[in-house]
Amino acid sequence: MKFFIDTANLQQIKEAQDLGILDGVTTNPSLMAKEGISGYDNVMKHYKAICEIVDGDVSAEVIATDYDGMIKEGEALADLHEQIVVKVPMIKDGVKAIKYFSDKGIRTNCTLIFSSGQALLAAKAGATYVSPFIGRLDDISTDGLRLIEDIRIIFDNYAYDTQILAASVRHTMHIINCAEIGANVMTGPLSAILGLLKHPLTDSGLAQFLADHAKSNK
Ligand code: E4P
């Protein structure tokens, strides 16, 4: 499973990259706003800065919600850097835009997926990734992981190339569960990724090894 980090924070992206396990980055307009990035030129500069830190795919979201606007923004984003994947919302014009981008060889991430039918539609339009938001489904007492399972079955039935990018991952167990189900990618916060490191028996075992080493090397 590929690991993407879900942030526009350059420090956190660098930290995940330095760990040697990072395959890409996802951003969204809320994450950009959280970092205080505003204005077209600054946003484009920031995407470029992210691409220079990581080797993998960087999802950059269009703001327009009409077909022509999405095409214009998406083409500019794709021209910015070869690592950019154009993030398009799951709306009618978004599906049309994904088909256009797919025909032109521009990679896309269809965002705000909350049902397997939406994922199927995006795959048929040629999306590179679909992003089911598991955390936001959990927030409204609906099983987000179940959606990943359903999409996995559908994509496997028809051998769609579209990759399942489990998004809105909130914690470490989400990552493990996504890997068990067979998500192709997960995107989550640095805290959830670093949570995978933790086990009290690792800590106590290491402390014991070091204490024994110190005793016998006095
Ligand atoms: C996905 O690409 C989104 O940026 C993100 O995962 C949304 O996560 P949230 O529900 O924690 O905001």
Residues whose N, C-alpha, C, O or C-beta is under 5 A from the ligand:
A	BS01	E4P	D6 T26 T27 N28 S131 G135 R136 A167 S168 V169 T187
